[in-house]
Amino acid sequence: MDSMISVIRPDGTADPEQDPGLPEEDLLLLYRKMALLRAFDEKAIALQRAGRIGFFVPSAGQEACSVGAGHALRDGDWIFPSYRDHGMALMRGCPLETLLGQIYGNAADPTRGRQMPSHWCDRSIRLVSVSSPVATQLPQAVGAAYAAKLRGEKVASIASFGDGGTSTGEFHAAMNFAGVFETPTVFFCENNQYAISVPVSRQTAASSLAVKAQAYGFRGIRVDGNDVLAVRKVVGDALARARDGKGPTLIEALTYRIGPHSTSDDPTIYRSAEEVAAWREKDPIRRFAAFLSGRGLMDDASIDAAAAEAKEAVRKAVEVVEAAPPVPFESLFEDVYAELPWHLAEARDALLAGKE
Ligand SMILES: Cc1ncc(C[n+]2csc(CCOP(=O)(O)OP(=O)(O)O)c2C)c(N)n1
């Protein structure tokens, strides 16, 4: 359980034993979504620094995890994402504007500014709202999977979380229940080496995070989280097993958060520049580009074009979302009661009258 599955070898070729054998159009789609995610990330940080949005959780360095896992999901599967998994949403078809709207909290926000910023969701793809308390999405994912199993639906649920999430009571409760009731759940742990400033060496004395699955009676697998094909393969296999009634899997994807924990964090206080530079060398997007170039599917020009296209898509989405007005304040009185009680109706009318 401590060895790690990789597909893309250092020379850029794929290990034929592990290669998921995706068609060319899927390989290019994976690349475009990873490039889009990176462009989105860079822009969102710039927007926060410019005071145009309040808060953002970056994912640079972890694109292979969220995009690779997102590609393995199918219609009907339930997604309980980590706040860092915009890529899963984008890969499943959630429009950029839907994510951005929930970061701005204006009229472009389908949840009308009622969630905390950056706690996005998309009901149309069964993507449940990001959870704020660490790892609370895990028991939720197990519950959804158990319900699907009881109903005889052939779907799976995935919960993504960080290495810090494995130190919670929720991790234990979810893993234990999933093991006992054999729920169709994939626990996707993106081990990015830190829980804010706390290194993974302070989270566990176990030899890996994947090995913890053994104690709950199911499979644990370690995968190279900077290798999109390896993530796609391992998550795809685990989801297929779950849908086929073969129970849960814990996946530990080894990766690294290149940027800060969030826009409120300064990582230079707890990590060395050398460490970050060493992981930059393992950039998942560059690594996949090398693979695609080796296959003759991309070259320098198409790599540059994909980056430019991604930047332009993000620019357009920001333009659309920034043009949206604030959420109308009378919406405060909507969506809770089927029929508004008289005292709230009075309050609303008084507010509206005061406004004019
Ligand atoms: C129960 C709880 N405790 C503390 C926090 C504050 N907090 C937010 S994110 C975080 C670290 C989570 O680290 P990890 O699970 O490794 O995920 P990562 O952010 O690295 O992706 C903490 C401690 C919280 N949100 N919830």
PDBQT file of the ligand as one rigid body, heavy atoms in Angstrom, charges set to zero:
ROOT
HETATM    1  C1  LIG A 401     -12.742  21.377  11.970  1.00  0.00    +0.000 C 
HETATM    2  C2  LIG A 401     -11.844  22.452  11.404  1.00  0.00    +0.000 A 
HETATM    3  N1  LIG A 401     -10.697  22.757  12.028  1.00  0.00    +0.000 NA
HETATM    4  C3  LIG A 401      -9.874  23.701  11.521  1.00  0.00    +0.000 A 
HETATM    5  C4  LIG A 401     -10.218  24.367  10.377  1.00  0.00    +0.000 A 
HETATM    6  C5  LIG A 401      -9.273  25.403   9.775  1.00  0.00    +0.000 C 
HETATM    7  N2  LIG A 401      -8.672  24.831   8.578  1.00  0.00    +0.000 N 
HETATM    8  C6  LIG A 401      -9.149  25.117   7.346  1.00  0.00    +0.000 A 
HETATM    9  S1  LIG A 401      -8.346  24.294   6.163  1.00  0.00    +0.000 SA
HETATM   10  C7  LIG A 401      -7.312  23.563   7.269  1.00  0.00    +0.000 A 
HETATM   11  C8  LIG A 401      -6.213  22.631   6.819  1.00  0.00    +0.000 C 
HETATM   12  C9  LIG A 401      -6.701  21.458   6.048  1.00  0.00    +0.000 C 
HETATM   13  O1  LIG A 401      -5.600  20.787   5.523  1.00  0.00    +0.000 OA
HETATM   14  P1  LIG A 401      -5.759  19.527   4.605  1.00  0.00    +0.000 P 
HETATM   15  O2  LIG A 401      -6.886  18.688   5.083  1.00  0.00    +0.000 OA
HETATM   16  O3  LIG A 401      -4.412  18.880   4.500  1.00  0.00    +0.000 OA
HETATM   17  O4  LIG A 401      -6.214  20.114   3.184  1.00  0.00    +0.000 OA
HETATM   18  P2  LIG A 401      -5.472  21.156   2.233  1.00  0.00    +0.000 P 
HETATM   19  O5  LIG A 401      -5.917  22.519   2.667  1.00  0.00    +0.000 OA
HETATM   20  O6  LIG A 401      -4.003  20.947   2.390  1.00  0.00    +0.000 OA
HETATM   21  O7  LIG A 401      -5.947  20.855   0.860  1.00  0.00    +0.000 OA
HETATM   22  C10 LIG A 401      -7.625  23.946   8.566  1.00  0.00    +0.000 A 
HETATM   23  C11 LIG A 401      -6.893  23.483   9.780  1.00  0.00    +0.000 C 
HETATM   24  C12 LIG A 401     -11.449  24.038   9.767  1.00  0.00    +0.000 A 
HETATM   25  N3  LIG A 401     -11.840  24.602   8.613  1.00  0.00    +0.000 N 
HETATM   26  N4  LIG A 401     -12.232  23.067  10.282  1.00  0.00    +0.000 NA
ENDROOT
TORSDOF 0
